[in-house]
Amino acid sequence: MTEDRGSPGPSGGAVNFERLEVFQRAYRLSLEVHRASLDFPDIEQRVLADQLRRASKSVCANLAEGFARQAHSKAEFRRFISMALGSAEEMRVWVRYCLDLGYVDEPRWRSWRDEYQEVAKMLHGLSRKAKA
């Protein structure tokens, strides 16, 4: 995946969700979380690790689905951005559990926490742009 923010579409935004900087960042983070969660204990593979993987992917999936709907409804786009934002904030809870249960070390936890906070800020900004 490139760092290219994409050529602007007719409304001045990216022409597809994959070119959104927030999607690229969330996707890279989701892959990192997914790979790390595969090393969690067996007892957590169906619980915490699974929830972690689903929530991290939800950020990306909601962005993609919302992007597809924006041509028909800005309100729908904002609704999906809101769901992506909820998943990003949810991830901050799950990664805290990972730290407190000893499945990730403090530097990894801090990195994930900070990255999801940044993704949330970017989603807030995208939502504000969608209102304009």
C-alpha positions as CSV (number, residue, x, y, z in Angstrom):
1,M,0.0,0.0,0.0
2,T,1.4,3.4,-0.9
3,E,1.6,6.5,1.1
4,D,-0.1,8.3,-1.8
5,R,-3.0,10.3,-0.5
6,G,-4.6,9.9,-3.9
7,S,-5.8,12.1,-6.6
8,P,-8.7,14.2,-5.6
9,G,-12.1,13.2,-6.7
10,P,-14.8,15.6,-7.9
11,S,-15.5,16.8,-4.4
12,G,-11.8,17.3,-3.7
13,G,-11.4,14.2,-1.6
14,A,-9.7,10.8,-2.3
15,V,-11.2,8.8,-5.1
16,N,-11.2,5.5,-3.1
17,F,-11.0,4.5,0.5
18,E,-7.6,2.9,0.1
19,R,-6.0,6.3,-0.6
20,L,-7.3,7.8,2.6
21,E,-4.4,8.4,5.0
22,V,-6.5,7.3,7.9
23,F,-7.4,4.0,6.2
24,Q,-3.8,3.3,5.4
25,R,-2.7,4.0,9.0
26,A,-5.6,2.0,10.5
27,Y,-4.9,-0.9,8.1
28,R,-1.2,-1.1,8.9
29,L,-2.1,-1.0,12.6
30,S,-4.7,-3.7,12.2
31,L,-2.2,-6.0,10.5
32,E,0.3,-5.5,13.3
33,V,-2.4,-6.2,16.0
34,H,-3.6,-9.3,14.1
35,R,-0.1,-10.7,13.8
36,A,0.8,-10.1,17.5
37,S,-2.5,-11.5,18.7
38,L,-1.7,-14.9,17.1
39,D,0.9,-15.3,19.8
40,F,-1.5,-14.9,22.6
41,P,-2.2,-18.0,24.8
42,D,-4.6,-20.6,23.4
43,I,-7.2,-19.6,26.0
44,E,-7.3,-16.1,24.6
45,Q,-7.6,-17.0,20.9
46,R,-11.4,-17.3,21.0
47,V,-11.9,-14.3,23.4
48,L,-9.5,-11.4,23.7
49,A,-7.4,-12.1,20.6
50,D,-10.5,-12.6,18.5
51,Q,-12.1,-9.4,19.8
52,L,-8.9,-7.5,19.2
53,R,-8.7,-8.7,15.6
54,R,-12.4,-8.0,14.9
55,A,-12.4,-4.5,16.4
56,S,-9.2,-3.5,14.6
57,K,-10.6,-4.7,11.3
58,S,-13.8,-2.9,12.0
59,V,-12.1,0.5,11.8
60,C,-11.0,-0.3,8.3
61,A,-14.2,-2.0,7.2
62,N,-16.4,0.8,8.4
63,L,-14.3,3.4,6.6
64,A,-14.5,1.4,3.3
65,E,-18.3,0.9,3.6
66,G,-18.9,4.5,4.5
67,F,-16.7,5.7,1.7
68,A,-18.8,3.7,-0.8
69,R,-22.0,5.3,0.6
70,Q,-20.9,8.9,0.6
71,A,-22.0,9.6,-3.0
72,H,-25.5,8.8,-2.0
73,S,-25.6,10.2,1.5
74,K,-23.2,12.3,3.5
75,A,-25.1,11.4,6.6
76,E,-24.5,7.7,6.0
77,F,-20.8,8.4,5.4
78,R,-20.7,10.2,8.8
79,R,-22.5,7.3,10.4
80,F,-19.9,4.8,9.3
81,I,-17.1,7.2,10.3
82,S,-18.7,7.3,13.7
83,M,-18.7,3.5,13.9
84,A,-15.1,3.4,12.8
85,L,-14.3,5.9,15.6
86,G,-16.1,3.8,18.1
87,S,-14.0,0.8,17.1
88,A,-10.8,2.8,17.3
89,E,-11.8,3.9,20.9
90,E,-12.8,0.3,21.7
91,M,-9.3,-0.8,20.7
92,R,-7.8,1.4,23.3
93,V,-9.7,-0.6,25.9
94,W,-8.6,-4.0,24.4
95,V,-5.0,-3.1,24.2
96,R,-5.1,-2.0,27.8
97,Y,-6.3,-5.5,28.7
98,C,-3.4,-6.9,26.6
99,L,-0.9,-4.9,28.7
100,D,-2.5,-5.7,32.1
101,L,-2.7,-9.4,31.3
102,G,0.9,-9.5,30.2
103,Y,0.3,-10.3,26.5
104,V,2.1,-7.2,25.3
105,D,4.9,-5.2,26.8
106,E,4.5,-1.5,27.7
107,P,6.3,-0.1,24.6
108,R,3.9,-2.0,22.3
109,W,0.9,-1.1,24.3
110,R,1.9,2.6,24.3
111,S,2.5,2.5,20.5
112,W,-0.9,0.9,19.9
113,R,-2.7,3.2,22.3
114,D,-1.1,6.3,20.7
115,E,-1.8,5.1,17.2
116,Y,-5.4,4.4,17.9
117,Q,-5.7,7.8,19.5
118,E,-4.2,9.4,16.3
119,V,-6.6,7.3,14.1
120,A,-9.5,8.6,16.2
121,K,-8.3,12.2,15.7
122,M,-8.1,11.6,12.0
123,L,-11.6,10.2,11.9
124,H,-12.9,13.2,13.8
125,G,-11.4,15.4,11.1
126,L,-12.8,13.3,8.3
127,S,-16.3,13.6,10.0
128,R,-16.0,17.3,10.2
129,K,-15.0,17.5,6.5
130,A,-18.0,15.3,5.6
131,K,-20.4,17.8,7.3
132,A,-19.1,20.6,5.1
